[in-house]
Amino acid sequence: MGNANAKAVDGSVPPLPEPAQVEKPKLKPCCACPETKRARDACIIENGEENCGPLIEEHKACMRKMGFNI
């Protein structure tokens, strides 16, 4: 039986990325872009989703600028 605590150390393991290199959105999706979200939601309620394409796209663009993958 081998010693379970003895492990070989291999120096070829790549280093983990630093937290500063990994870009994360600072807001939750529900809290980002409140102006475009409000306009989009009001349009959808009043006119139906099929009639609000430009506002939907504007909100998507804002979300992308905030770092969300939409």
mmCIF file as Biopython writes it, N, C-alpha, C and O atoms, coordinates in Angstrom:
data_model
#
loop_
_atom_site.group_PDB
_atom_site.id
_atom_site.type_symbol
_atom_site.label_atom_id
_atom_site.label_alt_id
_atom_site.label_comp_id
_atom_site.label_asym_id
_atom_site.label_entity_id
_atom_site.label_seq_id
_atom_site.pdbx_PDB_ins_code
_atom_site.Cartn_x
_atom_site.Cartn_y
_atom_site.Cartn_z
_atom_site.occupancy
_atom_site.B_iso_or_equiv
_atom_site.auth_seq_id
_atom_site.auth_asym_id
_atom_site.pdbx_PDB_model_num
ATOM 1   N N  . MET A ? 1  ? 0.835   -1.186 0.000   1.0 0.0 1  A 1 
ATOM 2   C CA . MET A ? 1  ? 0.000   0.000  0.000   1.0 0.0 1  A 1 
ATOM 3   C C  . MET A ? 1  ? 0.869   1.235  0.000   1.0 0.0 1  A 1 
ATOM 4   O O  . MET A ? 1  ? 1.884   1.302  0.693   1.0 0.0 1  A 1 
ATOM 5   N N  . GLY A ? 2  ? 0.462   2.200  -0.778  1.0 0.0 2  A 1 
ATOM 6   C CA . GLY A ? 2  ? 1.219   3.444  -0.856  1.0 0.0 2  A 1 
ATOM 7   C C  . GLY A ? 2  ? 0.691   4.458  0.137   1.0 0.0 2  A 1 
ATOM 8   O O  . GLY A ? 2  ? -0.387  4.301  0.710   1.0 0.0 2  A 1 
ATOM 9   N N  . ASN A ? 3  ? 1.449   5.458  0.314   1.0 0.0 3  A 1 
ATOM 10  C CA . ASN A ? 3  ? 1.052   6.537  1.204   1.0 0.0 3  A 1 
ATOM 11  C C  . ASN A ? 3  ? 0.169   7.500  0.407   1.0 0.0 3  A 1 
ATOM 12  O O  . ASN A ? 3  ? 0.630   8.099  -0.564  1.0 0.0 3  A 1 
ATOM 13  N N  . ALA A ? 4  ? -1.094  7.652  0.809   1.0 0.0 4  A 1 
ATOM 14  C CA . ALA A ? 4  ? -2.047  8.488  0.087   1.0 0.0 4  A 1 
ATOM 15  C C  . ALA A ? 4  ? -1.671  9.966  0.178   1.0 0.0 4  A 1 
ATOM 16  O O  . ALA A ? 4  ? -2.077  10.759 -0.671  1.0 0.0 4  A 1 
ATOM 17  N N  . ASN A ? 5  ? -0.906  10.338 1.187   1.0 0.0 5  A 1 
ATOM 18  C CA . ASN A ? 5  ? -0.539  11.736 1.351   1.0 0.0 5  A 1 
ATOM 19  C C  . ASN A ? 5  ? 0.653   12.129 0.477   1.0 0.0 5  A 1 
ATOM 20  O O  . ASN A ? 5  ? 0.897   13.317 0.266   1.0 0.0 5  A 1 
ATOM 21  N N  . ALA A ? 6  ? 1.386   11.159 -0.025  1.0 0.0 6  A 1 
ATOM 22  C CA . ALA A ? 6  ? 2.558   11.457 -0.849  1.0 0.0 6  A 1 
ATOM 23  C C  . ALA A ? 6  ? 2.101   11.678 -2.285  1.0 0.0 6  A 1 
ATOM 24  O O  . ALA A ? 6  ? 1.513   10.787 -2.897  1.0 0.0 6  A 1 
ATOM 25  N N  . LYS A ? 7  ? 2.370   12.862 -2.819  1.0 0.0 7  A 1 
ATOM 26  C CA . LYS A ? 7  ? 1.982   13.192 -4.179  1.0 0.0 7  A 1 
ATOM 27  C C  . LYS A ? 7  ? 3.197   13.728 -4.912  1.0 0.0 7  A 1 
ATOM 28  O O  . LYS A ? 7  ? 4.008   14.456 -4.339  1.0 0.0 7  A 1 
ATOM 29  N N  . ALA A ? 8  ? 3.319   13.369 -6.167  1.0 0.0 8  A 1 
ATOM 30  C CA . ALA A ? 8  ? 4.407   13.887 -6.978  1.0 0.0 8  A 1 
ATOM 31  C C  . ALA A ? 8  ? 4.061   15.313 -7.392  1.0 0.0 8  A 1 
ATOM 32  O O  . ALA A ? 8  ? 2.927   15.598 -7.779  1.0 0.0 8  A 1 
ATOM 33  N N  . VAL A ? 9  ? 5.025   16.190 -7.310  1.0 0.0 9  A 1 
ATOM 34  C CA . VAL A ? 9  ? 4.810   17.576 -7.704  1.0 0.0 9  A 1 
ATOM 35  C C  . VAL A ? 9  ? 5.311   17.732 -9.125  1.0 0.0 9  A 1 
ATOM 36  O O  . VAL A ? 9  ? 6.482   17.494 -9.420  1.0 0.0 9  A 1 
ATOM 37  N N  . ASP A ? 10 ? 4.398   18.140 -10.005 1.0 0.0 10 A 1 
ATOM 38  C CA . ASP A ? 10 ? 4.748   18.316 -11.404 1.0 0.0 10 A 1 
ATOM 39  C C  . ASP A ? 10 ? 4.697   19.803 -11.711 1.0 0.0 10 A 1 
ATOM 40  O O  . ASP A ? 10 ? 3.654   20.430 -11.524 1.0 0.0 10 A 1 
ATOM 41  N N  . GLY A ? 11 ? 5.776   20.375 -12.169 1.0 0.0 11 A 1 
ATOM 42  C CA . GLY A ? 11 ? 5.847   21.808 -12.439 1.0 0.0 11 A 1 
ATOM 43  C C  . GLY A ? 11 ? 5.210   22.204 -13.758 1.0 0.0 11 A 1 
ATOM 44  O O  . GLY A ? 11 ? 5.251   23.381 -14.115 1.0 0.0 11 A 1 
ATOM 45  N N  . SER A ? 12 ? 4.620   21.268 -14.501 1.0 0.0 12 A 1 
ATOM 46  C CA . SER A ? 12 ? 4.070   21.593 -15.813 1.0 0.0 12 A 1 
ATOM 47  C C  . SER A ? 12 ? 2.612   22.040 -15.766 1.0 0.0 12 A 1 
ATOM 48  O O  . SER A ? 12 ? 2.005   22.241 -16.817 1.0 0.0 12 A 1 
ATOM 49  N N  . VAL A ? 13 ? 2.041   22.199 -14.589 1.0 0.0 13 A 1 
ATOM 50  C CA . VAL A ? 13 ? 0.649   22.627 -14.469 1.0 0.0 13 A 1 
ATOM 51  C C  . VAL A ? 13 ? 0.573   24.109 -14.797 1.0 0.0 13 A 1 
ATOM 52  O O  . VAL A ? 13 ? 1.287   24.907 -14.190 1.0 0.0 13 A 1 
ATOM 53  N N  . PRO A ? 14 ? -0.285  24.499 -15.753 1.0 0.0 14 A 1 
ATOM 54  C CA . PRO A ? 14 ? -0.376  25.918 -16.108 1.0 0.0 14 A 1 
ATOM 55  C C  . PRO A ? 14 ? -0.970  26.724 -14.960 1.0 0.0 14 A 1 
ATOM 56  O O  . PRO A ? 14 ? -1.836  26.220 -14.244 1.0 0.0 14 A 1 
ATOM 57  N N  . PRO A ? 15 ? -0.528  27.951 -14.770 1.0 0.0 15 A 1 
ATOM 58  C CA . PRO A ? 15 ? -1.052  28.770 -13.684 1.0 0.0 15 A 1 
ATOM 59  C C  . PRO A ? 15 ? -2.495  29.158 -13.952 1.0 0.0 15 A 1 
ATOM 60  O O  . PRO A ? 15 ? -2.899  29.296 -15.106 1.0 0.0 15 A 1 
ATOM 61  N N  . LEU A ? 16 ? -3.264  29.333 -12.906 1.0 0.0 16 A 1 
ATOM 62  C CA . LEU A ? 16 ? -4.648  29.767 -13.031 1.0 0.0 16 A 1 
ATOM 63  C C  . LEU A ? 16 ? -4.688  31.238 -13.407 1.0 0.0 16 A 1 
ATOM 64  O O  . LEU A ? 16 ? -3.804  31.997 -13.009 1.0 0.0 16 A 1 
ATOM 65  N N  . PRO A ? 17 ? -5.684  31.653 -14.158 1.0 0.0 17 A 1 
ATOM 66  C CA . PRO A ? 17 ? -5.763  33.082 -14.497 1.0 0.0 17 A 1 
ATOM 67  C C  . PRO A ? 17 ? -6.052  33.913 -13.254 1.0 0.0 17 A 1 
ATOM 68  O O  . PRO A ? 17 ? -6.791  33.499 -12.360 1.0 0.0 17 A 1 
ATOM 69  N N  . GLU A ? 18 ? -5.455  35.083 -13.224 1.0 0.0 18 A 1 
ATOM 70  C CA . GLU A ? 18 ? -5.685  35.974 -12.091 1.0 0.0 18 A 1 
ATOM 71  C C  . GLU A ? 18 ? -7.094  36.526 -12.183 1.0 0.0 18 A 1 
ATOM 72  O O  . GLU A ? 18 ? -7.621  36.680 -13.285 1.0 0.0 18 A 1 
ATOM 73  N N  . PRO A ? 19 ? -7.721  36.831 -11.046 1.0 0.0 19 A 1 
ATOM 74  C CA . PRO A ? 19 ? -9.083  37.351 -11.073 1.0 0.0 19 A 1 
ATOM 75  C C  . PRO A ? 19 ? -9.218  38.613 -11.910 1.0 0.0 19 A 1 
ATOM 76  O O  . PRO A ? 19 ? -10.283 38.841 -12.485 1.0 0.0 19 A 1 
ATOM 77  N N  . ALA A ? 20 ? -8.194  39.435 -12.003 1.0 0.0 20 A 1 
ATOM 78  C CA . ALA A ? 20 ? -8.263  40.664 -12.778 1.0 0.0 20 A 1 
ATOM 79  C C  . ALA A ? 20 ? -8.371  40.364 -14.275 1.0 0.0 20 A 1 
ATOM 80  O O  . ALA A ? 20 ? -8.892  41.189 -15.026 1.0 0.0 20 A 1 
ATOM 81  N N  . GLN A ? 21 ? -7.888  39.195 -14.722 1.0 0.0 21 A 1 
ATOM 82  C CA . GLN A ? 21 ? -7.930  38.847 -16.137 1.0 0.0 21 A 1 
ATOM 83  C C  . GLN A ? 21 ? -9.305  38.337 -16.550 1.0 0.0 21 A 1 
ATOM 84  O O  . GLN A ? 21 ? -9.678  38.448 -17.718 1.0 0.0 21 A 1 
ATOM 85  N N  . VAL A ? 22 ? -10.055 37.787 -15.619 1.0 0.0 22 A 1 
ATOM 86  C CA . VAL A ? 22 ? -11.371 37.254 -15.914 1.0 0.0 22 A 1 
ATOM 87  C C  . VAL A ? 22 ? -12.383 38.361 -15.679 1.0 0.0 22 A 1 
ATOM 88  O O  . VAL A ? 22 ? -12.564 38.819 -14.551 1.0 0.0 22 A 1 
ATOM 89  N N  . GLU A ? 23 ? -13.048 38.794 -16.757 1.0 0.0 23 A 1 
ATOM 90  C CA . GLU A ? 23 ? -13.976 39.908 -16.651 1.0 0.0 23 A 1 
ATOM 91  C C  . GLU A ? 23 ? -15.364 39.378 -16.322 1.0 0.0 23 A 1 
ATOM 92  O O  . GLU A ? 23 ? -15.926 38.583 -17.075 1.0 0.0 23 A 1 
ATOM 93  N N  . LYS A ? 24 ? -15.916 39.820 -15.194 1.0 0.0 24 A 1 
ATOM 94  C CA . LYS A ? 24 ? -17.246 39.418 -14.780 1.0 0.0 24 A 1 
ATOM 95  C C  . LYS A ? 24 ? -18.146 40.637 -14.720 1.0 0.0 24 A 1 
ATOM 96  O O  . LYS A ? 24 ? -17.701 41.721 -14.343 1.0 0.0 24 A 1 
ATOM 97  N N  . PRO A ? 25 ? -19.416 40.469 -15.092 1.0 0.0 25 A 1 
ATOM 98  C CA . PRO A ? 25 ? -20.338 41.579 -14.910 1.0 0.0 25 A 1 
ATOM 99  C C  . PRO A ? 25 ? -20.474 41.902 -13.420 1.0 0.0 25 A 1 
ATOM 100 O O  . PRO A ? 25 ? -20.554 41.001 -12.585 1.0 0.0 25 A 1 
ATOM 101 N N  . LYS A ? 26 ? -20.498 43.195 -13.097 1.0 0.0 26 A 1 
ATOM 102 C CA . LYS A ? 26 ? -20.587 43.598 -11.705 1.0 0.0 26 A 1 
ATOM 103 C C  . LYS A ? 26 ? -22.027 43.652 -11.215 1.0 0.0 26 A 1 
ATOM 104 O O  . LYS A ? 26 ? -22.272 43.684 -10.009 1.0 0.0 26 A 1 
ATOM 105 N N  . LEU A ? 27 ? -22.981 43.661 -12.144 1.0 0.0 27 A 1 
ATOM 106 C CA . LEU A ? 27 ? -24.395 43.701 -11.809 1.0 0.0 27 A 1 
ATOM 107 C C  . LEU A ? 27 ? -25.059 42.396 -12.185 1.0 0.0 27 A 1 
ATOM 108 O O  . LEU A ? 27 ? -24.562 41.636 -13.017 1.0 0.0 27 A 1 
ATOM 109 N N  . LYS A ? 28 ? -26.193 42.153 -11.555 1.0 0.0 28 A 1 
ATOM 110 C CA . LYS A ? 28 ? -27.024 41.037 -11.974 1.0 0.0 28 A 1 
ATOM 111 C C  . LYS A ? 28 ? -27.770 41.473 -13.232 1.0 0.0 28 A 1 
ATOM 112 O O  . LYS A ? 28 ? -28.017 42.666 -13.412 1.0 0.0 28 A 1 
ATOM 113 N N  . PRO A ? 29 ? -28.133 40.537 -14.103 1.0 0.0 29 A 1 
ATOM 114 C CA . PRO A ? 29 ? -28.838 40.916 -15.333 1.0 0.0 29 A 1 
ATOM 115 C C  . PRO A ? 29 ? -30.120 41.702 -15.070 1.0 0.0 29 A 1 
ATOM 116 O O  . PRO A ? 29 ? -30.495 42.569 -15.860 1.0 0.0 29 A 1 
ATOM 117 N N  . CYS A ? 30 ? -30.782 41.402 -13.974 1.0 0.0 30 A 1 
ATOM 118 C CA . CYS A ? 30 ? -32.037 42.099 -13.681 1.0 0.0 30 A 1 
ATOM 119 C C  . CYS A ? 30 ? -31.826 43.563 -13.314 1.0 0.0 30 A 1 
ATOM 120 O O  . CYS A ? 30 ? -32.764 44.355 -13.400 1.0 0.0 30 A 1 
ATOM 121 N N  . CYS A ? 31 ? -30.621 43.937 -12.910 1.0 0.0 31 A 1 
ATOM 122 C CA . CYS A ? 31 ? -30.344 45.303 -12.448 1.0 0.0 31 A 1 
ATOM 123 C C  . CYS A ? 31 ? -29.613 46.147 -13.486 1.0 0.0 31 A 1 
ATOM 124 O O  . CYS A ? 31 ? -29.485 47.360 -13.319 1.0 0.0 31 A 1 
ATOM 125 N N  . ALA A ? 32 ? -29.138 45.527 -14.542 1.0 0.0 32 A 1 
ATOM 126 C CA . ALA A ? 32 ? -28.383 46.254 -15.561 1.0 0.0 32 A 1 
ATOM 127 C C  . ALA A ? 32 ? -29.337 46.930 -16.535 1.0 0.0 32 A 1 
ATOM 128 O O  . ALA A ? 32 ? -30.403 46.395 -16.837 1.0 0.0 32 A 1 
ATOM 129 N N  . CYS A ? 33 ? -28.963 48.080 -17.015 1.0 0.0 33 A 1 
ATOM 130 C CA . CYS A ? 33 ? -29.691 48.816 -18.059 1.0 0.0 33 A 1 
ATOM 131 C C  . CYS A ? 33 ? -31.159 49.062 -17.719 1.0 0.0 33 A 1 
ATOM 132 O O  . CYS A ? 33 ? -32.034 48.674 -18.493 1.0 0.0 33 A 1 
ATOM 133 N N  . PRO A ? 34 ? -31.450 49.693 -16.587 1.0 0.0 34 A 1 
ATOM 134 C CA . PRO A ? 34 ? -32.855 49.867 -16.200 1.0 0.0 34 A 1 
ATOM 135 C C  . PRO A ? 34 ? -33.660 50.744 -17.165 1.0 0.0 34 A 1 
ATOM 136 O O  . PRO A ? 34 ? -34.861 50.534 -17.337 1.0 0.0 34 A 1 
ATOM 137 N N  . GLU A ? 35 ? -32.999 51.736 -17.801 1.0 0.0 35 A 1 
ATOM 138 C CA . GLU A ? 35 ? -33.736 52.625 -18.702 1.0 0.0 35 A 1 
ATOM 139 C C  . GLU A ? 35 ? -34.233 51.872 -19.936 1.0 0.0 35 A 1 
ATOM 140 O O  . GLU A ? 35 ? -35.404 51.969 -20.305 1.0 0.0 35 A 1 
ATOM 141 N N  . THR A ? 36 ? -33.330 51.120 -20.565 1.0 0.0 36 A 1 
ATOM 142 C CA . THR A ? 36 ? -33.739 50.402 -21.774 1.0 0.0 36 A 1 
ATOM 143 C C  . THR A ? 36 ? -34.672 49.247 -21.425 1.0 0.0 36 A 1 
ATOM 144 O O  . THR A ? 36 ? -35.553 48.900 -22.212 1.0 0.0 36 A 1 
ATOM 145 N N  . LYS A ? 37 ? -34.487 48.663 -20.269 1.0 0.0 37 A 1 
ATOM 146 C CA . LYS A ? 37 ? -35.367 47.570 -19.836 1.0 0.0 37 A 1 
ATOM 147 C C  . LYS A ? 37 ? -36.782 48.087 -19.618 1.0 0.0 37 A 1 
ATOM 148 O O  . LYS A ? 37 ? -37.750 47.454 -20.042 1.0 0.0 37 A 1 
ATOM 149 N N  . ARG A ? 38 ? -36.905 49.229 -18.963 1.0 0.0 38 A 1 
ATOM 150 C CA . ARG A ? 38 ? -38.226 49.806 -18.679 1.0 0.0 38 A 1 
ATOM 151 C C  . ARG A ? 38 ? -38.957 50.132 -19.981 1.0 0.0 38 A 1 
ATOM 152 O O  . ARG A ? 38 ? -40.135 49.810 -20.136 1.0 0.0 38 A 1 
ATOM 153 N N  . ALA A ? 39 ? -38.247 50.774 -20.920 1.0 0.0 39 A 1 
ATOM 154 C CA . ALA A ? 39 ? -38.862 51.125 -22.201 1.0 0.0 39 A 1 
ATOM 155 C C  . ALA A ? 39 ? -39.260 49.870 -22.980 1.0 0.0 39 A 1 
ATOM 156 O O  . ALA A ? 39 ? -40.348 49.808 -23.552 1.0 0.0 39 A 1 
ATOM 157 N N  . ARG A ? 40 ? -38.385 48.886 -22.997 1.0 0.0 40 A 1 
ATOM 158 C CA . ARG A ? 40 ? -38.665 47.622 -23.704 1.0 0.0 40 A 1 
ATOM 159 C C  . ARG A ? 40 ? -39.888 46.930 -23.123 1.0 0.0 40 A 1 
ATOM 160 O O  . ARG A ? 40 ? -40.781 46.511 -23.859 1.0 0.0 40 A 1 
ATOM 161 N N  . ASP A ? 41 ? -39.926 46.811 -21.792 1.0 0.0 41 A 1 
ATOM 162 C CA . ASP A ? 41 ? -41.036 46.123 -21.137 1.0 0.0 41 A 1 
ATOM 163 C C  . ASP A ? 41 ? -42.356 46.847 -21.359 1.0 0.0 41 A 1 
ATOM 164 O O  . ASP A ? 41 ? -43.377 46.206 -21.609 1.0 0.0 41 A 1 
ATOM 165 N N  . ALA A ? 42 ? -42.351 48.184 -21.271 1.0 0.0 42 A 1 
ATOM 166 C CA . ALA A ? 42 ? -43.582 48.952 -21.489 1.0 0.0 42 A 1 
ATOM 167 C C  . ALA A ? 42 ? -44.081 48.752 -22.917 1.0 0.0 42 A 1 
ATOM 168 O O  . ALA A ? 42 ? -45.281 48.589 -23.139 1.0 0.0 42 A 1 
ATOM 169 N N  . CYS A ? 43 ? -43.177 48.764 -23.872 1.0 0.0 43 A 1 
ATOM 170 C CA . CYS A ? 43 ? -43.550 48.567 -25.270 1.0 0.0 43 A 1 
ATOM 171 C C  . CYS A ? 43 ? -44.159 47.182 -25.476 1.0 0.0 43 A 1 
ATOM 172 O O  . CYS A ? 43 ? -45.183 47.040 -26.146 1.0 0.0 43 A 1 
ATOM 173 N N  . ILE A ? 44 ? -43.531 46.173 -24.904 1.0 0.0 44 A 1 
ATOM 174 C CA . ILE A ? 44 ? -44.025 44.807 -25.080 1.0 0.0 44 A 1 
ATOM 175 C C  . ILE A ? 44 ? -45.418 44.661 -24.478 1.0 0.0 44 A 1 
ATOM 176 O O  . ILE A ? 44 ? -46.285 44.021 -25.073 1.0 0.0 44 A 1 
ATOM 177 N N  . ILE A ? 45 ? -45.640 45.247 -23.306 1.0 0.0 45 A 1 
ATOM 178 C CA . ILE A ? 45 ? -46.955 45.158 -22.659 1.0 0.0 45 A 1 
ATOM 179 C C  . ILE A ? 45 ? -48.019 45.873 -23.489 1.0 0.0 45 A 1 
ATOM 180 O O  . ILE A ? 45 ? -49.127 45.363 -23.659 1.0 0.0 45 A 1 
ATOM 181 N N  . GLU A ? 46 ? -47.680 47.058 -24.007 1.0 0.0 46 A 1 
ATOM 182 C CA . GLU A ? 46 ? -48.662 47.865 -24.734 1.0 0.0 46 A 1 
ATOM 183 C C  . GLU A ? 46 ? -48.863 47.425 -26.176 1.0 0.0 46 A 1 
ATOM 184 O O  . GLU A ? 46 ? -49.981 47.484 -26.689 1.0 0.0 46 A 1 
ATOM 185 N N  . ASN A ? 47 ? -47.793 46.982 -26.842 1.0 0.0 47 A 1 
ATOM 186 C CA . ASN A ? 47 ? -47.858 46.753 -28.284 1.0 0.0 47 A 1 
ATOM 187 C C  . ASN A ? 47 ? -47.579 45.324 -28.722 1.0 0.0 47 A 1 
ATOM 188 O O  . ASN A ? 47 ? -47.816 44.984 -29.881 1.0 0.0 47 A 1 
ATOM 189 N N  . GLY A ? 48 ? -47.085 44.487 -27.837 1.0 0.0 48 A 1 
ATOM 190 C CA . GLY A ? 48 ? -46.706 43.127 -28.208 1.0 0.0 48 A 1 
ATOM 191 C C  . GLY A ? 48 ? -45.252 43.064 -28.640 1.0 0.0 48 A 1 
ATOM 192 O O  . GLY A ? 48 ? -44.720 44.011 -29.219 1.0 0.0 48 A 1 
ATOM 193 N N  . GLU A ? 49 ? -44.625 41.948 -28.352 1.0 0.0 49 A 1 
ATOM 194 C CA . GLU A ? 49 ? -43.188 41.781 -28.610 1.0 0.0 49 A 1 
ATOM 195 C C  . GLU A ? 49 ? -42.826 41.992 -30.080 1.0 0.0 49 A 1 
ATOM 196 O O  . GLU A ? 49 ? -41.777 42.560 -30.384 1.0 0.0 49 A 1 
ATOM 197 N N  . GLU A ? 50 ? -43.674 41.544 -30.979 1.0 0.0 50 A 1 
ATOM 198 C CA . GLU A ? 50 ? -43.365 41.637 -32.413 1.0 0.0 50 A 1 
ATOM 199 C C  . GLU A ? 50 ? -43.270 43.083 -32.911 1.0 0.0 50 A 1 
ATOM 200 O O  . GLU A ? 50 ? -42.712 43.326 -33.981 1.0 0.0 50 A 1 
ATOM 201 N N  . ASN A ? 51 ? -43.807 44.047 -32.147 1.0 0.0 51 A 1 
ATOM 202 C CA . ASN A ? 51 ? -43.784 45.454 -32.544 1.0 0.0 51 A 1 
ATOM 203 C C  . ASN A ? 51 ? -42.713 46.270 -31.819 1.0 0.0 51 A 1 
ATOM 204 O O  . ASN A ? 51 ? -42.695 47.496 -31.932 1.0 0.0 51 A 1 
ATOM 205 N N  . CYS A ? 52 ? -41.833 45.619 -31.086 1.0 0.0 52 A 1 
ATOM 206 C CA . CYS A ? 52 ? -40.854 46.344 -30.263 1.0 0.0 52 A 1 
ATOM 207 C C  . CYS A ? 52 ? -39.419 45.957 -30.566 1.0 0.0 52 A 1 
ATOM 208 O O  . CYS A ? 52 ? -38.548 46.081 -29.704 1.0 0.0 52 A 1 
ATOM 209 N N  . GLY A ? 53 ? -39.165 45.497 -31.757 1.0 0.0 53 A 1 
ATOM 210 C CA . GLY A ? 53 ? -37.834 45.034 -32.145 1.0 0.0 53 A 1 
ATOM 211 C C  . GLY A ? 53 ? -36.713 46.024 -31.854 1.0 0.0 53 A 1 
ATOM 212 O O  . GLY A ? 53 ? -35.702 45.632 -31.271 1.0 0.0 53 A 1 
ATOM 213 N N  . PRO A ? 54 ? -36.855 47.300 -32.239 1.0 0.0 54 A 1 
ATOM 214 C CA . PRO A ? 54 ? -35.762 48.248 -31.987 1.0 0.0 54 A 1 
ATOM 215 C C  . PRO A ? 54 ? -35.449 48.439 -30.492 1.0 0.0 54 A 1 
ATOM 216 O O  . PRO A ? 54 ? -34.284 48.553 -30.112 1.0 0.0 54 A 1 
ATOM 217 N N  . LEU A ? 55 ? -36.482 48.473 -29.656 1.0 0.0 55 A 1 
ATOM 218 C CA . LEU A ? 55 ? -36.240 48.631 -28.215 1.0 0.0 55 A 1 
ATOM 219 C C  . LEU A ? 55 ? -35.614 47.379 -27.617 1.0 0.0 55 A 1 
ATOM 220 O O  . LEU A ? 55 ? -34.786 47.465 -26.711 1.0 0.0 55 A 1 
ATOM 221 N N  . ILE A ? 56 ? -36.005 46.228 -28.120 1.0 0.0 56 A 1 
ATOM 222 C CA . ILE A ? 56 ? -35.416 44.964 -27.656 1.0 0.0 56 A 1 
ATOM 223 C C  . ILE A ? 56 ? -33.940 44.926 -28.028 1.0 0.0 56 A 1 
ATOM 224 O O  . ILE A ? 56 ? -33.102 44.556 -27.206 1.0 0.0 56 A 1 
ATOM 225 N N  . GLU A ? 57 ? -33.617 45.307 -29.264 1.0 0.0 57 A 1 
ATOM 226 C CA . GLU A ? 57 ? -32.220 45.307 -29.711 1.0 0.0 57 A 1 
ATOM 227 C C  . GLU A ? 57 ? -31.396 46.342 -28.950 1.0 0.0 57 A 1 
ATOM 228 O O  . GLU A ? 57 ? -30.230 46.097 -28.641 1.0 0.0 57 A 1 
ATOM 229 N N  . GLU A ? 58 ? -31.986 47.486 -28.646 1.0 0.0 58 A 1 
ATOM 230 C CA . GLU A ? 58 ? -31.280 48.512 -27.875 1.0 0.0 58 A 1 
ATOM 231 C C  . GLU A ? 58 ? -30.937 47.986 -26.476 1.0 0.0 58 A 1 
ATOM 232 O O  . GLU A ? 58 ? -29.844 48.227 -25.965 1.0 0.0 58 A 1 
ATOM 233 N N  . HIS A ? 59 ? -31.879 47.271 -25.868 1.0 0.0 59 A 1 
ATOM 234 C CA . HIS A ? 59 ? -31.620 46.703 -24.536 1.0 0.0 59 A 1 
ATOM 235 C C  . HIS A ? 59 ? -30.542 45.616 -24.614 1.0 0.0 59 A 1 
ATOM 236 O O  . HIS A ? 59 ? -29.683 45.535 -23.736 1.0 0.0 59 A 1 
ATOM 237 N N  . LYS A ? 60 ? -30.583 44.793 -25.646 1.0 0.0 60 A 1 
ATOM 238 C CA . LYS A ? 60 ? -29.553 43.763 -25.819 1.0 0.0 60 A 1 
ATOM 239 C C  . LYS A ? 60 ? -28.171 44.406 -25.969 1.0 0.0 60 A 1 
ATOM 240 O O  . LYS A ? 60 ? -27.196 43.933 -25.384 1.0 0.0 60 A 1 
ATOM 241 N N  . ALA A ? 61 ? -28.092 45.485 -26.753 1.0 0.0 61 A 1 
ATOM 242 C CA . ALA A ? 61 ? -26.811 46.173 -26.952 1.0 0.0 61 A 1 
ATOM 243 C C  . ALA A ? 61 ? -26.300 46.735 -25.634 1.0 0.0 61 A 1 
ATOM 244 O O  . ALA A ? 61 ? -25.105 46.655 -25.348 1.0 0.0 61 A 1 
ATOM 245 N N  . CYS A ? 62 ? -27.184 47.298 -24.836 1.0 0.0 62 A 1 
ATOM 246 C CA . CYS A ? 62 ? -26.789 47.828 -23.528 1.0 0.0 62 A 1 
ATOM 247 C C  . CYS A ? 62 ? -26.276 46.700 -22.639 1.0 0.0 62 A 1 
ATOM 248 O O  . CYS A ? 62 ? -25.256 46.860 -21.967 1.0 0.0 62 A 1 
ATOM 249 N N  . MET A ? 63 ? -26.960 45.575 -22.626 1.0 0.0 63 A 1 
ATOM 250 C CA . MET A ? 63 ? -26.545 44.440 -21.808 1.0 0.0 63 A 1 
ATOM 251 C C  . MET A ? 63 ? -25.160 43.941 -22.234 1.0 0.0 63 A 1 
ATOM 252 O O  . MET A ? 63 ? -24.335 43.588 -21.391 1.0 0.0 63 A 1 
ATOM 253 N N  . ARG A ? 64 ? -24.915 43.914 -23.541 1.0 0.0 64 A 1 
ATOM 254 C CA . ARG A ? 64 ? -23.594 43.482 -24.037 1.0 0.0 64 A 1 
ATOM 255 C C  . ARG A ? 64 ? -22.510 44.450 -23.586 1.0 0.0 64 A 1 
ATOM 256 O O  . ARG A ? 64 ? -21.414 44.034 -23.210 1.0 0.0 64 A 1 
ATOM 257 N N  . LYS A ? 65 ? -22.823 45.751 -23.626 1.0 0.0 65 A 1 
ATOM 258 C CA . LYS A ? 65 ? -21.839 46.752 -23.170 1.0 0.0 65 A 1 
ATOM 259 C C  . LYS A ? 65 ? -21.525 46.578 -21.697 1.0 0.0 65 A 1 
ATOM 260 O O  . LYS A ? 65 ? -20.416 46.882 -21.257 1.0 0.0 65 A 1 
ATOM 261 N N  . MET A ? 66 ? -22.495 46.089 -20.929 1.0 0.0 66 A 1 
ATOM 262 C CA . MET A ? 66 ? -22.306 45.881 -19.500 1.0 0.0 66 A 1 
ATOM 263 C C  . MET A ? 66 ? -21.564 44.576 -19.209 1.0 0.0 66 A 1 
ATOM 264 O O  . MET A ? 66 ? -21.259 44.284 -18.053 1.0 0.0 66 A 1 
ATOM 265 N N  . GLY A ? 67 ? -21.269 43.787 -20.253 1.0 0.0 67 A 1 
ATOM 266 C CA . GLY A ? 67 ? -20.484 42.567 -20.089 1.0 0.0 67 A 1 
ATOM 267 C C  . GLY A ? 67 ? -21.272 41.278 -20.087 1.0 0.0 67 A 1 
ATOM 268 O O  . GLY A ? 67 ? -20.714 40.218 -19.804 1.0 0.0 67 A 1 
ATOM 269 N N  . PHE A ? 68 ? -22.555 41.340 -20.396 1.0 0.0 68 A 1 
ATOM 270 C CA . PHE A ? 68 ? -23.362 40.136 -20.426 1.0 0.0 68 A 1 
ATOM 271 C C  . PHE A ? 68 ? -23.341 39.541 -21.828 1.0 0.0 68 A 1 
ATOM 272 O O  . PHE A ? 68 ? -23.315 40.273 -22.817 1.0 0.0 68 A 1 
ATOM 273 N N  . ASN A ? 69 ? -23.352 38.223 -21.912 1.0 0.0 69 A 1 
ATOM 274 C CA . ASN A ? 69 ? -23.319 37.509 -23.179 1.0 0.0 69 A 1 
ATOM 275 C C  . ASN A ? 69 ? -24.764 37.238 -23.617 1.0 0.0 69 A 1 
ATOM 276 O O  . ASN A ? 69 ? -25.357 36.221 -23.256 1.0 0.0 69 A 1 
ATOM 277 N N  . ILE A ? 70 ? -25.305 38.152 -24.389 1.0 0.0 70 A 1 
ATOM 278 C CA . ILE A ? 70 ? -26.707 38.056 -24.814 1.0 0.0 70 A 1 
ATOM 279 C C  . ILE A ? 70 ? -26.739 37.737 -26.292 1.0 0.0 70 A 1 
ATOM 280 O O  . ILE A ? 70 ? -27.816 37.609 -26.873 1.0 0.0 70 A 1 
#
